[in-house]
Amino acid sequence: MSFPACDARRSEAALEDLWEIAARKKLSSADAPGLIYVFRDEELWKAGRTNNVKRRIREWERDCPAFDREWIGWRWTPYANRTEYLVHLALERICVGRPRFQCNCGRVHVEKFDFGGASTSGELILSVIEMVIDFVLSKY
């Protein structure tokens, strides 16, 4: 992994506004069931969505190989697109940084989060995902 070029973390006010806008919007007909997954690369954490975890793991291994990637877990949701977006907003509110950098794989990653090396970050992220899923289920 190469070093971060800048911190893409948005202000608390901007994140709150984005959450409120997303929470008021109706679900898209394209929003489908899926899984929200979490993995760690070195000190950075990634939450994303997929409908097939095994395939997504293979894609990450092929497209952005990392010798120390650790898959933490995943949670099912009936509305994966909306849930993933809200999870990203929630994680951005509590992380210490959201580095935007060009990775060794050639891509610019922006959906990774820095939690300052906390050993409990995986548990925290999974609990945030579960809270967001509960919110989405109560809303829709």
Backbone torsions as a table, in degrees:
resi	resn	phi	psi	omega
1	MET	NA	136.0	177.5
2	SER	-87.3	174.2	-175.1
3	PHE	-82.7	147.8	-179.7
4	PRO	-60.4	140.3	177.4
5	ALA	-89.4	-36.2	179.6
6	CYS	-159.6	164.7	177.1
7	ASP	-95.9	117.1	-177.1
8	ALA	-91.3	10.5	-178.5
9	ARG	-65.3	132.0	-179.3
10	ARG	-91.5	166.7	-178.0
11	SER	-68.8	157.5	177.5
12	GLU	-58.1	-41.5	179.5
13	ALA	-63.8	-42.7	179.1
14	ALA	-64.0	-42.4	179.7
15	LEU	-65.2	-40.0	177.9
16	GLU	-63.5	-43.4	177.6
17	ASP	-61.8	-44.5	179.7
18	LEU	-63.1	-39.2	177.5
19	TRP	-62.5	-47.5	-178.0
20	GLU	-62.3	-41.2	178.7
21	ILE	-63.1	-47.2	-179.0
22	ALA	-65.0	-39.0	-178.0
23	ALA	-67.8	-28.3	179.4
24	ARG	-83.1	-23.2	-177.0
25	LYS	-70.3	146.4	172.9
26	LYS	-73.7	155.5	177.3
27	LEU	-67.8	145.2	174.4
28	SER	-77.3	148.8	175.8
29	SER	-65.9	-17.6	178.5
30	ALA	-82.3	-11.9	-179.2
31	ASP	-71.1	123.3	-173.0
32	ALA	-127.3	165.0	175.1
33	PRO	-63.0	152.5	178.1
34	GLY	-179.2	-168.3	-177.3
35	LEU	-120.5	140.5	171.5
36	ILE	-102.0	121.8	-175.7
37	TYR	-112.3	163.1	178.6
38	VAL	-137.2	134.4	169.0
39	PHE	-141.1	165.4	179.6
40	ARG	-121.5	133.1	170.2
41	ASP	-119.5	113.3	-176.4
42	GLU	51.2	-117.7	-177.3
43	GLU	-97.7	2.2	-177.6
44	LEU	-105.3	149.3	-177.7
45	TRP	-118.0	143.7	179.7
46	LYS	-128.0	132.1	170.7
47	ALA	-119.0	132.4	-179.5
48	GLY	-147.3	-175.3	-179.3
49	ARG	-127.4	154.0	177.5
50	THR	-161.7	165.3	170.9
51	ASN	-110.2	3.4	-179.7
52	ASN	-152.4	100.2	-174.5
53	VAL	-63.8	-43.2	-179.0
54	LYS	-60.3	-43.2	178.0
55	ARG	-63.6	-41.9	-178.1
56	ARG	-65.4	-38.1	176.9
57	ILE	-61.5	-46.3	178.0
58	ARG	-60.3	-41.2	179.8
59	GLU	-62.7	-44.9	178.4
60	TRP	-63.7	-41.4	179.4
61	GLU	-63.7	-36.6	179.8
62	ARG	-77.2	-46.6	-171.2
63	ASP	-84.8	-28.4	-177.7
64	CYS	-146.6	71.5	-175.9
65	PRO	-64.1	140.7	176.9
66	ALA	-146.8	128.2	-175.6
67	PHE	-71.9	-20.6	-175.7
68	ASP	-115.9	22.0	178.2
69	ARG	-67.7	131.9	179.7
70	GLU	-122.7	116.8	177.9
71	TRP	-81.4	122.9	-173.3
72	ILE	-91.9	-42.3	-179.1
73	GLY	166.5	-178.3	179.0
74	TRP	-153.7	157.4	179.6
75	ARG	-135.3	140.8	180.0
76	TRP	-83.5	145.7	174.9
77	THR	-146.0	145.3	178.2
78	PRO	-75.0	-13.9	-177.5
79	TYR	-131.2	77.5	-170.5
80	ALA	-66.7	-38.3	-177.9
81	ASN	-63.9	-52.6	-178.9
82	ARG	-64.5	-41.4	-179.6
83	THR	-62.1	-44.7	180.0
84	GLU	-60.9	-44.9	-179.6
85	TYR	-60.0	-46.0	179.8
86	LEU	-67.9	-35.1	176.0
87	VAL	-61.7	-44.7	179.1
88	HIS	-60.2	-42.8	178.3
89	LEU	-63.1	-43.9	-179.5
90	ALA	-64.3	-42.8	179.3
91	LEU	-66.6	-37.0	179.3
92	GLU	-64.2	-30.8	179.1
93	ARG	-69.1	-29.0	-174.2
94	ILE	-108.9	-7.3	-179.2
95	CYS	-79.1	165.8	176.0
96	VAL	-91.6	-13.4	178.6
97	GLY	-170.6	154.7	176.3
98	ARG	-129.2	80.1	-173.6
99	PRO	-66.6	137.2	172.8
100	ARG	-110.5	120.0	-174.3
101	PHE	-151.8	158.2	172.6
102	GLN	-89.9	120.3	-176.9
103	CYS	-81.1	165.3	174.9
104	ASN	-59.9	-22.0	179.3
105	CYS	-77.5	-9.2	179.0
106	GLY	99.3	-13.0	-179.9
107	ARG	-88.5	155.4	171.5
108	VAL	-97.7	112.5	-180.0
109	HIS	-90.8	131.2	177.4
110	VAL	-125.1	-8.3	-177.5
111	GLU	-104.4	38.0	175.0
112	LYS	-116.5	151.1	-172.4
113	PHE	-129.1	144.0	178.6
114	ASP	-108.4	123.7	178.0
115	PHE	-111.7	24.1	174.3
116	GLY	68.5	27.2	176.2
117	GLY	74.5	12.9	-179.9
118	ALA	-63.2	131.3	-177.2
119	SER	-71.1	-18.2	-179.6
120	THR	-95.7	9.7	-176.2
121	SER	-59.1	-39.2	179.8
122	GLY	-60.8	-45.8	177.8
123	GLU	-63.9	-40.7	178.6
124	LEU	-62.1	-46.5	-178.3
125	ILE	-64.3	-43.4	177.7
126	LEU	-62.4	-37.4	178.4
127	SER	-69.9	-35.0	174.8
128	VAL	-63.4	-44.2	178.6
129	ILE	-58.9	-45.1	-179.7
130	GLU	-63.6	-40.0	177.9
131	MET	-65.0	-41.4	179.1
132	VAL	-66.2	-42.1	177.2
133	ILE	-59.8	-44.8	177.5
134	ASP	-59.5	-42.4	178.0
135	PHE	-60.8	-48.6	-178.4
136	VAL	-61.9	-43.4	179.6
137	LEU	-63.4	-37.2	179.1
138	SER	-72.7	-25.5	-175.4
139	LYS	-86.2	-36.7	-173.1
140	TYR	-118.4	NA	NA
